[in-house]
Structures are given as C-alpha cells and as structure tokens.
C-alpha cells in the first residue's frame, strides 16, 4: 500500500488534541505511520512536502513532524508532468500546493492521498483525479474493516 499524506495530515498529531475530531485524526495518522515503519505500507515523500515543511517556523514542531516524515520509504521528485497536471486541478479551484500534492499522488500511482482538509477532499471529488483523496480516519476504517 503506497500512501501520500499532505502536510496538514503529517502535522495532525502535533495539533491541539483537545477536540475529538483532531484527536481521532491524529491517532489515525500515527496508526498509519506505524504500519509504514513496520514496512507493511509505504509512505511517499516529495519535494513539495519538503518545501512546505521547511516553511514551519516552530523548530520543535518541525522536528516532530520530520521524525514522522522520515519514515517515508519512497521519495518522489516533482516533474514537469506533475506541474502541468497540478495546473489542471487548479482550474477546478484547487489551491497551488494542494494541486501539486494531488498531481504527485496521482502521478506516482499512490493507493491513496490522505488529508485532514475537508475542502480539499470535496474539491478532489469535483476533479478527474484518479487517486482516492480521503480523510485518514475514513480511509483507515475502510482498510482495517477489510482485514
């Protein structure tokens, strides 16, 4: 299973966990990362994620997220094809970095693109993207229900 998580998803375990939804999403992300660490699944990394992470101003938060991100087993270079495909997603109203994440996940034939951004999930449904874009809780429940 090849998984692409955007930065909001990778960051979720380090957000304020006092809200039930954020707590559940954080637990789902950590469970998915655990399976990636064990080699059962593969977390994908990309230059787009690298850049977004480099913009995190809080060094402690950066180190925590980077520790999770370091479990990525496959790095994807951003190509001209990814950029062109991202432009197509932008024509549907998808924001710049979000469109790049979708294009990279699709272009690398990831099994799933995970995000905690509800708006992005809804926007992806309005495009012709060929990769599933889901919330980590929803996806984890679907996958583990079939085990």
N, C-alpha and C positions, 0 to 999 in steps of 0.2 A: 504494500500500500504506500503510495507516494503522496505526501501531504504538503501543501503550500499554505502557510499561515502568513497573514499580513501583520504589520507591526502592532496594530491595536490588539490583535489576538495574542501575540507574543508577550505583550505588556500586561495583559489582563491579571495574571497572578500578583502583580505589584500595584494594583489599583486599590482603592478603598473597598475592603471586603465586607463592609457593614450592610450593604444592600444584597438581598438574597440573589438577585439575578447575577450580579458581578461575582459573588462567591461561587455560584454554580458554574459560571463560565470559567473562572479561574481553576476550579477543580477539574473541569473537563480538559482544559489546556494542559494541566500538569499530568493528567492521566495519559493523554495523547503523547506528550513528551516522554513519559516513562516508557511507553511502548517503542518509541523511536530510539531511546537509549538502549533498550534491550535488543534492538535490531529487528524487531518484529515489523515495524513500519519505518519508512524513510522520510525525514523532514527535509524539505528542499530549502535552500538559501539562494539569494540573488543579490546582484549589485544594487538593485532598488531598495531592498531591505537594508543592506549595508549602509547605504546613504542615509536612509531615514533614521536608522539607529544612531548614526554619527551626529545627528541633529539634537539628540536628547541632552538637555542642559545639565540635568542632575547626574553626577558621576556615579552615585550609589545605585540609582535606578538603572543606569546604563549597564553597570557591571552585572546586576541581577538578570536583566534581560539577555545580555550577551552570554551568560552562563547557560541559559536555556537554549539560546540560538546556536551555541557551539555544538549542540547535539546533531545539527544538520549533517546528513550523510552525503549530500549531493549539492554542489554549487552550480547555479545556472548563470551563465553570462548573458547579459542583456544584448540582444541582437537588433539589427535594423528591422527585421520582421516583427519583433516584439513591439518596437516603437510604432510601426505602421498599424499594427493591429490595435494598439492602445488608442491611436487616433480614431479608429472606427468606434471603439467603446465610448470615447469622449463625445462623439456625435450623438450618442444616446443620453448624454448628460452625466456620464461617469467622470469623476474628478481625475486629475492628472496621475497622481501616484496610484490611486485605486485602479485606474485603467491599465497601468503598467503591470500591477500585480496580477490582474485578470489575464492579461496577454501572456505573461510569463507562465502562469499556471497552466493555461490552455496550451501554449506552445510546447511545453515540456511534457504534455500529456499526464499531468498530475491527476490523481484519482479524485482529489477534492481540493477546493480553495476554501479555507476557513477564515472567517472574520467575525468580530463581535459587532460590526457596524450594520444595523438593520437596514438602513437606507441603501447601503451597497448591495446587500443580498437582494433587496427589491429591484434595484436598478439592473443587476445582473440578469434577473428573470426577464427583463424587457429587452435584452440584447440577444444576439445569436451565439453567445458564448457556449462552448462545448464542454466546459468543465463545470461540475456542480459547485455552486457557491452557497455555503451554509454556515450557520452558527455552530461553534464547536460542540455545544450541548446537544443540539438536534442531531448532528452527524454522529457523535459518539453513541447516542442512544440507538440510532439506526444500525450502526455497525455491531455494537455489542448485543443487540437484540437477536442478531442472526448467528451468534456464536453458540 
